[in-house]
């Protein structure tokens, strides 16, 4: 066997390994084992704690417009996540192309909605684990101490 044949044989092995690597699904970044976004993701991504611009359509409680996700109650965030999941499953179809509407890079908005739902569920999990904040304005009628 000549040197040229040996080189071609090694290149074939390398090519097969490369094909195998490219065919394997890429590992998802920032996922924990159960598919939820870990707290480390929420902590490392400043853009992740977005302000609420609009309440979800079926929400009947107090409005959270203007609050960030970290300030919202867990049940509110779960309702918003459910709406985003619905939006991801029912994308708006562009009449001209017949395809789901997409951003300027060609990524369908439904993919953004699905990811936002994961972020909202992660915030809901974190906010539900927080101790309840004490109400503003003191403890009410039974307090006889002078506050100064």
C-alpha positions as CSV (number, residue, x, y, z in Angstrom):
1,X,0.0,0.0,0.0
2,X,1.5,3.3,-1.0
3,X,1.5,6.5,1.0
4,X,-1.2,8.1,-1.1
5,X,-3.6,5.2,-0.5
6,X,-2.9,5.4,3.3
7,X,-3.7,9.1,3.3
8,X,-6.9,8.5,1.4
9,X,-7.9,5.8,3.9
10,X,-7.3,8.2,6.8
11,X,-9.2,10.9,5.1
12,X,-12.2,8.5,4.6
13,X,-12.1,7.7,8.4
14,X,-12.0,11.4,9.3
15,X,-14.8,12.2,6.8
16,X,-17.0,9.4,8.4
17,X,-16.4,10.8,11.9
18,X,-17.2,14.3,10.7
19,X,-20.4,13.1,9.1
20,X,-21.4,11.4,12.3
21,X,-20.8,14.5,14.3
22,X,-22.7,16.7,11.9
23,X,-25.7,14.3,11.9
24,X,-26.0,14.3,15.7
25,X,-28.4,16.9,17.2
26,X,-26.6,19.8,18.8
27,X,-26.8,19.9,22.6
28,X,-29.4,22.5,23.7
29,X,-27.7,25.3,25.6
30,X,-28.9,26.3,29.0
31,X,-31.2,23.3,29.5
32,X,-31.4,21.3,32.6
33,X,-32.1,17.6,32.4
34,X,-35.9,18.0,32.5
35,X,-36.0,20.6,29.7
36,X,-36.7,23.5,32.0
37,X,-34.4,26.6,32.0
38,X,-32.3,26.6,35.1
39,X,-32.0,29.5,37.5
40,X,-28.4,30.0,36.2
41,X,-29.9,30.9,32.8
42,X,-32.2,33.5,34.4
43,X,-29.3,35.0,36.3
44,X,-26.9,35.1,33.4
45,X,-29.3,36.7,30.9
46,X,-30.2,40.3,31.7
47,X,-32.7,40.5,28.9
48,X,-34.5,37.5,30.4
49,X,-36.3,39.6,33.0
50,X,-38.5,41.5,30.6
51,X,-41.2,44.1,31.6
52,X,-44.8,43.0,30.9
53,X,-46.3,45.0,28.1
54,X,-49.7,43.5,28.0
55,X,-51.7,41.1,30.2
56,X,-52.6,37.7,28.8
57,X,-56.1,37.6,27.2
58,X,-57.7,35.2,29.8
59,X,-56.1,36.9,32.9
60,X,-58.7,38.2,35.3
61,X,-56.5,39.2,38.2
62,X,-54.6,42.4,38.9
63,X,-52.7,43.8,35.9
64,X,-48.9,43.3,35.9
65,X,-48.2,45.7,33.0
66,X,-45.0,47.5,33.8
67,X,-43.7,44.9,36.2
68,X,-40.8,42.6,35.2
69,X,-41.2,38.9,35.2
70,X,-39.3,38.6,38.5
71,X,-41.9,40.9,40.1
72,X,-45.0,39.0,38.8
73,X,-46.9,36.3,40.7
74,X,-46.3,32.7,39.5
75,X,-50.0,32.1,38.5
76,X,-49.8,35.2,36.2
77,X,-46.6,34.0,34.6
78,X,-48.1,30.5,34.1
79,X,-51.1,32.0,32.4
80,X,-48.9,34.1,30.1
81,X,-46.8,31.0,29.4
82,X,-49.9,29.1,28.4
83,X,-50.9,31.9,26.0
84,X,-47.4,31.9,24.4
85,X,-47.5,28.2,24.0
86,X,-50.9,28.5,22.3
87,X,-49.4,31.3,20.0
88,X,-46.5,29.0,19.2
89,X,-48.9,26.1,18.3
90,X,-51.1,28.4,16.2
91,X,-48.7,30.7,14.2
92,X,-49.9,33.6,12.1
93,X,-49.6,32.6,8.5
94,X,-48.2,35.2,6.0
95,X,-50.8,35.5,3.2
96,X,-48.2,36.2,0.6
97,X,-46.0,33.2,1.2
98,X,-48.3,30.7,3.0
99,X,-45.7,30.2,5.7
100,X,-45.7,31.3,9.3
101,X,-44.6,35.0,9.8
102,X,-41.0,35.3,10.6
103,X,-38.5,37.9,11.9
104,X,-35.9,39.6,9.7
105,X,-33.6,36.6,10.0
106,X,-36.2,34.2,8.9
107,X,-36.9,32.6,12.3
108,X,-40.7,32.1,12.7
109,X,-42.3,34.1,15.5
110,X,-43.8,30.9,16.8
111,X,-40.3,29.7,17.8
112,X,-39.8,33.0,19.8
113,X,-43.2,32.3,21.5
114,X,-42.2,28.8,22.4
115,X,-38.9,30.0,23.9
116,X,-40.7,32.9,25.8
117,X,-43.1,30.3,27.3
118,X,-40.1,28.4,28.7
119,X,-38.6,31.6,30.1
120,X,-42.0,32.5,31.7
121,X,-42.3,29.0,33.2
122,X,-38.8,29.3,34.7
123,X,-39.7,32.6,36.3
124,X,-42.9,31.2,37.6
125,X,-41.1,28.3,39.2
126,X,-38.6,30.7,40.7
127,X,-41.2,33.2,41.9
128,X,-43.3,30.5,43.4
129,X,-40.4,29.3,45.5
130,X,-39.8,32.9,46.9
131,X,-41.2,33.6,50.4
132,X,-44.3,35.8,50.2
133,X,-43.6,39.5,50.6
134,X,-45.0,41.3,53.6
135,X,-47.8,43.6,52.7
136,X,-47.1,47.3,52.6
137,X,-48.5,49.6,55.3
138,X,-47.8,47.7,58.5
139,X,-49.6,44.9,60.3
140,X,-53.0,46.6,60.7
141,X,-55.2,47.4,63.6
142,X,-53.5,45.3,66.3
143,X,-50.2,47.2,66.2
144,X,-49.9,49.7,69.1
145,X,-46.2,50.6,68.7
146,X,-45.2,54.0,67.6
147,X,-43.3,53.8,64.3
148,X,-40.7,56.5,65.2
